[in-house]
Amino acid sequence: MNNEQFKSWLICIDDTDDIGTKGTGEIAQEIAEILSDGAHRSFITRHQLYVHPDIPYTSHNSAMCFYLETNKTLEVIKQLAVAHLLEQSAAASDPGLAILACDSQFDKEALIRFGLEAKEQVKTKKDAYDLALQLGVSLSEHGGTGQGVIGALAGIGLRLYGQDGRVKGQIDLGQERCEEGVELSVEEVLTRSGLDIVVDLSGQQLKSTEVLHLSNKVKAVYCQHQFALLVYWNEDRWCNALKRQLKEY
Amino acid sequence: MIQLKPWYQFDGKVFRFKFGTENSEASRQAAQACKQFSPDDEDEQIDDTLVSCYNCMNRRWLIDGVECIQFK
């Protein structure tokens, strides 16, 4: 296989679920695995969007985005993703799919601006389709009202922003199998988790030799354009962030 | 849903949690009293204690609060 044929993509879906059905994150994970032929290793990010009475979200209004390197064409990526969306999305959902070729020429700032605005304003499908057409982003709807196109496009903008989103799932470093938690150096955590950095609540990166105390659920965030473990100083040691601290992302 | 009356009230549109979005203690107490609590996807949970209305699949975030959709 010729590596030169490989291209980079950002793919985002939104509004695929309903109360009690398979979550959007799980569907995104499945699409990532299908598109990677079962070898997907990149993290999926969850991006919080605006909750407002004029937006028909289910319960939290979040989009799920992932990065992909593949030699598949846009047409094939879209075909596979759409087939899975149609199969797995909830009957009452309004799924949207956005696909960006990362190496294409596009106005990155405009896309980021759309993402940030979608966290604070009500955007319309027309807003999303107009911008996608202008920027060359593949944007499509697959059922219901198709409102999910707004979040799908916004999710890509927020991923490009580099300072938004929680990583889907948990980081397992053995901490839940030990009642006391575990002590690991930053270097060990990064090696074993695949994360890029460890940062404190102010965004300051910790040195590789610092020791962390990890317990219960360990989750990561996307900040400084990297996958990061968020920690806070508590009782004279660095501890993994609490969920209420992760909520800011 | 009578058991949730101490924590929720109808605001004319929805049954809204009386204690806002930052009161984990009240959210946990309400969920403990509720027979319908069911956890949302882990990625959507924001309270470190599982049994909490903030983590329930039947809560719906509002622009300035949270509602319980079980009352519908």
Interface residues (C-beta under 8 A of the other chain):
Chain A: I19 G20 G23 G25 E26 R46 Y50 V51 H52 P53 T58 S59 H60 N61 S62 R166 K168 G169 Q170 N216 K217 L242 K243 R244 L246 K247
Chain B: E22 S24 S38 D40 D41 E42 D43 E44 Q45 I46 D47 D48 M57 N58 R59 R60 W61 L62 I63 I69
